[in-house]
Amino acid sequence: MGSTIYLKKISHDKFEELLGQYETHLRETDRGSSIRSYLGDIRRFSGWMAGLYDVFNPAAISPLDMVQYRQHLQDKQKTPATVNRALISLKLFFAWLVKQEAIKNNPAEDIKPVAEGARLAPKWLDGNQQAALMREVREGGSTRDEAIIGIMLHAGLRISEVCALQRGDLYIGDRAGKVIVRQGKGNKHREVPLNKTIRKILSRWMEENPKGPLFPNLRNGGPITSNGVYKHLIEYAYQVKLPELTPHSLRHTFCKSAIDRGIPIDQVAMMAGHSSLDVTKRYTAPSMEDLQGAVERMAWE
């Protein structure tokens, strides 16, 4: 990539071309379901900058611009988590531009995040919500979708890991089973045991679909894509009134359910493929539902 292209003012078309190249980079580094969030954060920042200066010129952005944008988000009453995610997205984007020699310095490198209070557990589905979702899938008659959603709920796989699975990655026995994730986040290899519920679901699907890709795109016969899984999940979520449901919510549900059932945190971290126990510790924090239940127990009526 020639650095002179991006050291000048960027037109809308050039900016979209630049984002396209960055998206390819993110996919190559297996950012998974976070890609949509990263690109959205960058677009919102570029729009804010263009509103102030009529153009978006990455090479001209200073740390002061970043501080002012952080304040802008806070003034709009964005949560600390949202503000900090935006800062991380921009820091990664500018680091990539530096590596491409498109800009000289990363203006977000030393910007401090917003201080957060005690973090709640990530969004997850309670038992009733899980049952409603799976009932909707079964009533729709899709054994494939039941298997895909089931393996995320019962094994905690990321959407990209599910789409990469092959038949040889599954072992299903009468009393035990496992799924092999050959290239998880950071190219990590792991094996996750499968409980009786998901073994039955996967067995039914493999009997119905004995050859070809494990989870095919029913239109062209090739492997289903992350976008395909996301699209189907959102349709089911709409039907059962879970508008905030995402594929990662299913992974969160697996981790939270495991912690709540007393599975040791190091075992949960191993099954989820977390980089450190600090990531897994998020699931030991109470959810808003947990806190609501706690204060309700204190009510006088």
Stockholm file with secondary structure:
# STOCKHOLM 1.0

chainA/1-301         MGSTIYLKKISHDKFEELLGQYETHLRETDRGSSIRSYLGDIRRFSGWMAGLYDVFNPAAISPLDMVQYRQHLQDKQKTPATVNRALISLKLFFAWLVKQEAIKNNPAEDIKPVAEGARLAPKWLDGNQQAALMREVREGGSTRDEAIIGIMLHAGLRISEVCALQRGDLYIGDRAGKVIVRQGKGNKHREVPLNKTIRKILSRWMEENPKGPLFPNLRNGGPITSNGVYKHLIEYAYQVKLPELTPHSLRHTFCKSAIDRGIPIDQVAMMAGHSSLDVTKRYTAPSMEDLQGAVERMAWE
#=GR chainA/1-301 SS CCHHHHSSCBCHHHHHHHHHHHHHHHHHTTCGGGHHHHHHHHHHHHHHHHHHHSSBCGGGCCHHHHHHHHHHHHHTTCCHHHHHHHHHHHHHHHHHHHHTTSSSSCTTTTCCCCCCCSCCCCCCCCHHHHHHHHHHHHHTTCHHHHHHHHHHHHHCCCHHHHHHCCGGGEEECSSCEEEEESSCGGGCCEEEECCHHHHHHHHHHHHHSCSSCSSBCTTTSSBCCHHHHHHHHHHHHHHTTCTTCCHHHHHHHHHHHHHHTTCCHHHHHHHHTCSSHHHHGGGGSCCHHHHHHHHHTTCCC
#=GC SS_cons         CCHHHHSSCBCHHHHHHHHHHHHHHHHHTTCGGGHHHHHHHHHHHHHHHHHHHSSBCGGGCCHHHHHHHHHHHHHTTCCHHHHHHHHHHHHHHHHHHHHTTSSSSCTTTTCCCCCCCSCCCCCCCCHHHHHHHHHHHHHTTCHHHHHHHHHHHHHCCCHHHHHHCCGGGEEECSSCEEEEESSCGGGCCEEEECCHHHHHHHHHHHHHSCSSCSSBCTTTSSBCCHHHHHHHHHHHHHHTTCTTCCHHHHHHHHHHHHHHTTCCHHHHHHHHTCSSHHHHGGGGSCCHHHHHHHHHTTCCC
//
